[in-house]
Amino acid sequence: MLKGHQDMLWLTGQVLLSRNFVKEAEEQGLDAIFAACPYGDLTEQEKIVFRNAFEDAQLQQVVKRWWEAYDKAREEQRITKIGPFWE
């Protein structure tokens, strides 16, 4: 288990757990999203890394495919709904 870096882990989790996170981050701006991180341990270097990953076209496609694969698995009932946060 990673020690520290809780805000970076939280941000990464939001991308894969919150369907609207990317849209909200684009609307609000990443600085607002960074300010909302709950643990207070996000470093300037981590902000740069997350921003670069968030804005990378290839990684954007990975996230898009993640949600497509997730939706298909839900449709085929290979993944059951475990809570509202997955929507």
VOPAGU-2260 file (C-alpha; in pm, 1 decimal, decimal comma):
REM VOPAGU-2260
SITE   aa  ch    i         X         Y         Z
SITE  MET   A    0       0,0       0,0       0,0
SITE  LEU   A    1     126,7     344,4     -84,1
SITE  LYS   A    2     210,2     560,6     213,5
SITE  GLY   A    3     121,8     928,1     188,0
SITE  HIS   A    4       3,4    1086,2    -134,8
SITE  GLN   A    5    -357,4    1054,0     -23,7
SITE  ASP   A    6    -473,4    1350,1    -234,2
SITE  MET   A    7    -311,3    1208,9    -547,0
SITE  LEU   A    8    -476,2     873,8    -480,4
SITE  TRP   A    9    -808,4    1052,1    -422,3
SITE  LEU   A   10    -778,2    1241,2    -752,6
SITE  THR   A   11    -692,6     925,4    -942,6
SITE  GLY   A   12    -981,1     742,4    -781,3
SITE  GLN   A   13   -1221,0    1019,3    -880,0
SITE  VAL   A   14   -1137,1     966,2   -1247,5
SITE  LEU   A   15   -1239,7     599,9   -1229,4
SITE  LEU   A   16   -1515,3     618,4    -967,8
SITE  SER   A   17   -1702,4     933,7   -1058,7
SITE  ARG   A   18   -1849,0     938,9   -1407,6
SITE  ASN   A   19   -1883,3    1318,9   -1405,1
SITE  PHE   A   20   -1543,5    1397,9   -1254,6
SITE  VAL   A   21   -1369,7    1477,3   -1584,5
SITE  LYS   A   22   -1653,7    1703,6   -1696,8
SITE  GLU   A   23   -1664,8    1878,2   -1359,6
SITE  ALA   A   24   -1287,3    1921,9   -1355,3
SITE  GLU   A   25   -1297,9    2074,7   -1703,1
SITE  GLU   A   26   -1578,4    2310,9   -1600,0
SITE  GLN   A   27   -1432,3    2412,0   -1263,8
SITE  GLY   A   28   -1066,1    2400,9   -1360,9
SITE  LEU   A   29    -801,3    2182,2   -1206,9
SITE  ASP   A   30    -697,1    2448,0    -956,4
SITE  ALA   A   31   -1045,7    2433,4    -802,2
SITE  ILE   A   32   -1030,2    2053,5    -802,2
SITE  PHE   A   33    -686,9    2061,6    -637,5
SITE  ALA   A   34    -823,4    2298,2    -371,4
SITE  ALA   A   35   -1103,8    2048,4    -298,9
SITE  CYS   A   36    -864,6    1761,0    -224,7
SITE  PRO   A   37    -957,9    1638,2     121,9
SITE  TYR   A   38    -620,3    1546,4     272,5
SITE  GLY   A   39    -404,8    1854,0     220,6
SITE  ASP   A   40     -94,6    1666,7     108,5
SITE  LEU   A   41     -98,6    1736,5    -267,0
SITE  THR   A   42     244,2    1864,4    -369,6
SITE  GLU   A   43     320,1    2104,6    -652,8
SITE  GLN   A   44     494,8    1820,6    -836,3
SITE  GLU   A   45     187,0    1599,6    -802,0
SITE  LYS   A   46     -30,1    1882,2    -937,6
SITE  ILE   A   47     195,6    1904,6   -1242,9
SITE  VAL   A   48     189,4    1527,8   -1294,7
SITE  PHE   A   49    -189,3    1507,5   -1257,7
SITE  ARG   A   50    -245,6    1806,7   -1487,9
SITE  ASN   A   51     -18,0    1656,0   -1754,3
SITE  ALA   A   52    -193,5    1319,0   -1730,7
SITE  PHE   A   53    -539,7    1480,0   -1725,2
SITE  GLU   A   54    -466,3    1679,9   -2041,4
SITE  ASP   A   55    -299,3    1393,8   -2232,4
SITE  ALA   A   56    -512,3    1284,4   -2530,2
SITE  GLN   A   57    -403,7     921,0   -2508,8
SITE  LEU   A   58    -486,3     898,4   -2139,3
SITE  GLN   A   59    -820,5    1068,7   -2203,1
SITE  GLN   A   60    -898,6     781,0   -2439,0
SITE  VAL   A   61    -801,5     530,1   -2169,6
SITE  VAL   A   62   -1053,2     689,3   -1931,1
SITE  LYS   A   63   -1319,6     694,8   -2202,6
SITE  ARG   A   64   -1257,7     325,0   -2273,9
SITE  TRP   A   65   -1264,7     250,5   -1900,9
SITE  TRP   A   66   -1617,6     390,1   -1874,4
SITE  GLU   A   67   -1727,0     211,2   -2193,4
SITE  ALA   A   68   -1592,2    -118,7   -2058,0
SITE  TYR   A   69   -1752,4     -53,9   -1720,3
SITE  ASP   A   70   -2090,6      21,1   -1881,6
SITE  LYS   A   71   -2070,3    -294,3   -2092,2
SITE  ALA   A   72   -1981,9    -505,2   -1789,7
SITE  ARG   A   73   -2274,2    -354,4   -1598,0
SITE  GLU   A   74   -2506,3    -415,9   -1893,5
SITE  GLU   A   75   -2393,1    -779,0   -1907,1
SITE  GLN   A   76   -2429,5    -799,3   -1527,5
SITE  ARG   A   77   -2065,3    -896,6   -1482,2
SITE  ILE   A   78   -2040,9    -603,3   -1241,1
SITE  THR   A   79   -2323,6    -529,6   -1004,0
SITE  LYS   A   80   -2404,7    -187,7    -869,1
SITE  ILE   A   81   -2240,2    -140,9    -532,1
SITE  GLY   A   82   -2334,6     215,8    -460,4
SITE  PRO   A   83   -2432,3     550,2    -604,8
SITE  PHE   A   84   -2071,3     669,0    -622,6
SITE  TRP   A   85   -2010,8     439,0    -922,3
SITE  GLU   A   86   -2260,0     631,8   -1128,0
